[in-house]
Amino acid sequence: MKKDNMIKPKKLKKNDTVAIVSLSSGMGGEPNFLHRYEMGKKRLETEFGLNVVTMPNALKGIEYLDKYPEARANDLMEAFQDKTIKAIICMTGGDDTIRLLRHIDINVIKENPKIFMGYSDTTANHFMMYKAGVVSFYGPSIMAEFAENVAMHEYTKRHIKNTLFKPSSELLIKPSPIWTSEFIDWADESNNKIARTMTNDIKNYELLQGDGIIQGRLLGGCIDVFPMIMGSKIWPNNRGWEKSILFLETSEECPQPTDVKRILRNLAAQKVFDRISGIVFGKPYHEKYYKEYRQVLVQVVGKESKRPNLPILYNVNFGHTEPKCILPYGVLAEINCENKSFRLLEAGVI
């Protein structure tokens, strides 16, 4: 599917029904984490005016969902086929969503386009949606963002509303002035009343290289997941990368800079950097390896791949730090190197 022929799902509106799925870790169904699921579900209902259904296998716990990836896949397929469901939101991430691939019918997704949202390990699911030619949304999950301690971040809420509920022909994604990746144990329900410490971000977006104004269609995800999907049937062919803006971020596992370098070198060997229009890179978790990731990007893309003019915008608010924006796959976006800005040039929904 060419990116300019991507199918856009319908926007959300009040009283629409959304489904919660567990496509990776089954932790949402564990007794000591149920309160996080319940809080996220409640906020979908009270703060966004949505009706929420939880798919049959989503709360069956870690052991069951690990043993039966087909049960997770069945929930996803049923949610797409159910005409009353207008959007699908992932419970949380994990590390094995790729195991669903053999149980997924790409045609079911293509024939029933609807909003699908999640991040981290959900990257594999997004590439399934991309293979089907349906725009999906790299953004908040139930147990993390919707169940944020004390209250959801206003930056995140604003992007949910501006991306999924109110389609606009243009959306400037501004840097968040504050951020956090502080860990407060989810298993202790009393911690829900403790707001995470926010840090002022004086760096804003950083331009690592490039100049001018470039446009491209968004494609990417969590770089930790890439090795699991490279070479599979959902990995884009050469044409799929043409004139893309590649968005990349790292997980809470904080991969070593050498590991990030190896994945980037794999992309270089596939000549991805020869085909794309630019790169946006998310704020690293805890800002660990902040300088090292920056150096690796310039080394592999600018020097080794001989693309010193390929724009790389760094420290963007998506992925594993909070708050976050939402990035729609296949949607036209723009990097302005002169003023270090990043914007969507079309809506991801209709």
N, C-alpha and C positions, 0 to 999 in steps of 0.2 A: 504494500500500500504506500503510495506517495504521500508525503506529509501534507501536501496542499489539497489532498482529497480525503483528509481525515473526517470521520463522522463525529459531529458534536452532539452530546446529549442535551436534553432539555434542562433548563434552569430549575432550581428548587424554589418552591413557594410555600407559604404557611399551610400547615395541615397535610403536606405531602408525607408519604410513608418512606422511611429509610430503614435499611437492614444493617445489622451488625454481624460481621463474619469474623471468625478466627481462622486465618489462613496459614499461620505460622505457629508461634508458641500458644499453648492452651492455657496459659497462666490466668487468663481472665475468669476461668471457671474454677480455679482453686479457692477453697474456703477463705484463706487469708487475703485474697485479692479481689473477692467479689464486690467489696465496697467501692473499689475503683471503677469497676464496670458499671455499678449502679449509679455512681456519681456522673460518669460520662453520659450515660443514657438519660439521666434526669436533665442534664444541661441541654442536650439536643431537644428535649421536649419543652423545657421552660424558657430557654434563652433564644431558641430559634423557631419555636412553634411547630415542631415536627412530630409526627407519629413515628414511634420506633418499634420495630420487630427485631427479635434476636433469632438468628437462624438455628435450626434444631441441634446442631452439633457444636455450636460456638462455646457452650459452657460445660463441655464434658471433660475439661481438665487436661493437664499436660500429658499424662500417660496415655490416655485414649487417643488424643489427636496426634501424638507422636507415632502411635501404632497404626493409625488409620488415616493416612493422608488423603485417601479417597473420600473420607467423610467430610474433610475440609473442602475438597473440590466440589463435592455434591452440593454443599451449602452455597458455594459461589454460583454454580450453574443454576440452581433453583432460584436464587435471588435475581439473576439476570432474566430468567424466563417468567417470573412472576410480574404480571403487568401492573399490579398495584404498587410495586416497589419502584421508587423513583431514583434512589441513590443507594450505594453500598459503601459502608465505612468499616475499615479494619480495626479490630480490637487492639492489636499491638503488633510488634515485629517478632523477630526470632532469628533462626538461621537455616531453615530448610524448606522454604516455600517452593523451591525448585522441584521438590518431590511431587508437587501437584500437577506438574506439566503433563504427564502421561494420562491424566484423568480429565483434562480440560478440552472442551470442544470449542475451538476458536470461532466456529460459525455461530454458535449460540451467542457469543459476545457481540459479534458483528451484526446479527439480526435483531438484537435487543439492546441498543445503546442506552446507557444510563450513567450517571455520575458514579465513578469509582475512586475512592481516596484512601491513601495510606502512605507510609514511607519506610525507609530502612530495608528490611528483608522483603518488603512488599515491592521493591524494585523489580523482582522477578515477575510479579503479577502485572505490573505496569508494562513490561515488555510483551506480555501476552496480549494486553489490550492494544498495544501499538501494532502487534502482528495482525490483530483483527481490524486495525484501521480506525479504532475508536479513541477519541481524546479521553485521557484519564488524568487524575490530579494528584501530584506529589505533595502531600500535605498531612494535616493533623490526624491522629488516631484517637480512639476512645479512651484508653487507659492513661495516655500521656497528656495530650493537650486538652481534650474535653474534660478530663478529670483532674486538671491542674489544681494543686493545693490552694485552698481558700477561694480562688476565683480564676477564671480563664484570663489570659493576657489580652488586653484590649487590641494590641497589634494583630494577634492571631485572629481574634473575633472579627476585626475589620476586614481582614483578607478573606475569611470564610464568606462574609456577606457580599463583598465586592467581586468575588470570583465565582461563587456558586449561585447566589440569589439575584444579583443585579449585574447582568452582563453589560460590559462597556466596550466600546471600540478601542479604548486605550486605558491602560492602568499603570501608573508609575509606581514601582516598588521601591519605596524609600528605605534607607537603613533604619533599623530600630536603634533608638538612642540608649537602650538598656538591654541587657541579656543575662541569661543564667544557664548553667548546666549543673547546678548544685544537685547532689543526690540526697534525697530524704526517703528513707525506707518506706516503700509502698505497703509492706506487710503489716505495719502498725497503723491501724485506722485513726488513732489519735493524731498522727502526723498530718492528716488532711487539713488540720486547723493551723498548720505552720506554713506561712508563706516562704517561698524560697528567696534567698538573697539575690538581689539584682545588682549587676555591675554596670557602671557607665561605660559606654563604648566610644572612646575618643578617636578610634581608628577610622570609623565609617567604612565605605568601600575603598579598596585599594586597587589601583590599576598596575598590574605587574609588567605588562608590555602591551604594545599596540597603539594605534591612533585612529582618528576618524570616527565615523558612525557606521556600525555594521548591523545587519539584520539576519535572522535565521530562525528556524523552527526548533522548539525546545525538545531535547532528548537527553536522557541521562539517568541519574539516580545515585544510590549509595555505592561508592567504588569498591567497598568490601565485598559486595554481592557479585560484581562483574565476573570474577573467575568462575562462578557457578553457572553462569548463563552463556559465557563465551563459547561459541561453537555449537550451541543448541539451535533448535529450529526457530526460536524466538529472537535470536541475535540478528540484528539488521545486516543486510548485505551492503555492499559498497554504496549502492544508490541510496540506501536508507540514511546514510550519514551526510549526504550532500547538502551543503548550505544549512547545516544544523548549528544551533548554539548548544554546546555540550555542557550540561550542568552536572557537577560532581560534588559529593560530600562524603565525609568519613563518619563512622559510627562511634558509639560510646566505648568500643574496644580500642579506640585510638591506634590504628594500625601504624606500625613502624614506617618511618619515611622510606626505608629501603623497599618495603612491600608496596607502598604507593608508587615508587619509582618503577618497580617491575611491571605493575599493571599498566602504567602509562607507557612503558616501553612496548608492551604487547599492543596497545592501541596504535602506537607509532608504527610497529611492524605491519599492522593492518592498513596503514596509511590513512587512518581516521583523521589525523591532524592536517593532512593534505586536503581533506574534503570539507571540513567544518568551517564555519564563519567566525566562531569565537568560543570562549569558555567562561562560565561563571562557576566559582568554587565557594562552597559554604563555609561558614565559620567553624573551625575545628572544635570538637568537644573539649571543654575546659581550656580552650586555646592551647592545648598541648600540641607540640610540634608546629606551632603557628608559623614560625620562621622557616623551619625545615621543609614543610609542605610547599611553602612559597618558593623556596630555592629549587626544590625538585621539579616543580612545574616549569620554571624558566629553563632549567637545565635540559629536560627531556623535550619540551615543546619548542622552546626558542632556539636552543643550541643544537641538540642532537637531531631534531627533526627539521632544523633550518627554517623555522617559522617564527622569527623574532617579531614580526609585525602582526601575528595573530593575537587579537585582543584577549586578555585574561583578566577578568574582574574577580577580585578576591574578597572574602569576608562577608559574603551575602547571607541574609537571614533565612535559611531554609535548612531542613535536615534535623540533626540531633540536638541542637541548642535551641533555647526558647528566647523570645517568641519566634514565630515563623510565618512566612508567606506561603502561598500555594503556587506551584508551577504546573501548568497544564501541558501535557505531552502533545507535540505536533502543532502548537500554537505559535504564531509569528511573534518574535520578541526582538528587542533592540538593545545593543550596548552602545552608549555614547562615551567614547574614551575621553573627550575633551572635558566633560563635566562629571565623569564617573557615575553615570546614571544607567539604570536598567529598567526597562518597561515592557509590558505586554502590548502588542499592537492590535490585538483582536481578542474577543471574548472566547473562553473555552466552552461556553454553553450557548444555546439558542433560546 
